[in-house]
Amino acid sequence: MPGFLRPAPTTTLPETLIDQIAAGAVTLIDIRDAAELARTGQAQGALHIPMMRLPMVADPRHPDHDARLSPDKPVALYCATGARSGMAARLLRQMGYAEVHNIGGLDDWIAAGGPCTR
């Protein structure tokens, strides 16, 4: 089925994960590009992994794998609006990540009371 016909992955409300992310129980990933990050800041504690690098960095078999990511540990993703993080969530699920959350955009994180850094 073409991607545009698939339903969008469910978005998880960021407020349900803020405490778990702060405790290190869930890995938070910012998949925006560097220019976006420089303009707006970043959710505190988020790993910055641009969307284009995610397939390599998230794959434990790839030489560029980031050891902070594991298919067994819950992951939450955000971008600017939730669209790219939805695609990234679908990708991680296809790669075998057991628990993946699309929390929408950075503004959703901020509105939920999530801390940010500039």
N, C-alpha and C positions, 0 to 999 in steps of 0.2 A: 504494500500500500504506500503511495507517495506520502512523504513527510507532511505536506500541507493538509492532508486529509486525516492525519492522526490527531486524536484529541491531545490538547496540551497537558503536560504533566501537572498533577495537582500541586498547588502552591501551599506550603506550610506557613502558618502565621509565625513571623519571627519571634514574637513575644513568648511562644511556647518553647523556644530553644535557647533564649538568651542565657539563662542560668547554666544550662548544660554546656554551652559553648565556653562560657567563662570558666567552668570547672575542668575543661579539657576533655569532656566526654564526647563532644561532637566537634569535628574539624570544620571550620568555616573557610570557604574559598571565595575570593573575589576574582571573577573571571573577566573583568573589564580590561581594556588595554591601558598601557602606562600613561597616556595622555589624559584619559578619564580620571585615573587615580590621582594624578598631579593636580587636576582641576578641583576635585571634590573631596579628597581625603579618602579614608578607608575605614571600614568597621574594625574596631580594636581587636587585635589578635588574629585577623584574617590572613590566610596565605594568599599572596598575589600570584595567581596562575592564569595568564591570559588564555582565552578560549582556544586559540590556535595551538597552544602548547599542552593543553589538558590531556589529549590522548596519549602523548608520550610520557608525561610526568606521572600520570595516574596508573600506568601499566607497570606492574611489578617486574615484568620481564624485560622492560626497555632500559637501556643504559642511562637514560635521563630520569629514571624513576625517582620521585621524591619520597624518601623513607618516612616522612610524616603522614603519608597517605597509605591506607590499607583497606582492601575490600571488606574487611571485617569490622571496621570502625565507622560509625555514622558520620555522614558528611552533609553539610548544608552549603548551598551555593547562592550567590547573588550577583547581579550585574547592575545595569542602569534601570531597567524596567521590569525584568523578570523573563523576558523572551529568550535571551541567550542562556540564562541560567536554567531555563526549562529544557533547552536543547542539551546543555551540559549534563543535566540530571538524567536525561534519557540515555546519553552516551555512557555515563558511569554505571547505570543499571545494566546496560548491554555488556559492559566489561566485567560484570559480576559483583559490583558493589551492592551489599545487602540492604543498606538503609541510606537513602539519598533524599534530601529535602531541597526543594526550590523555595527560597524564602522571598523571592521577588527582586526588587531593586534596593539600592542603598537607601533611598528615601523611605521605603517600608521598614528597613532596619532602624533608621533614626526615629521614625514615628512610633515604633514599638518601645523606644527607650534604650535601644542598643547604643553602646558607647562608640565614638569615632575618634580617629586621629587625623591630624592634618599634616 
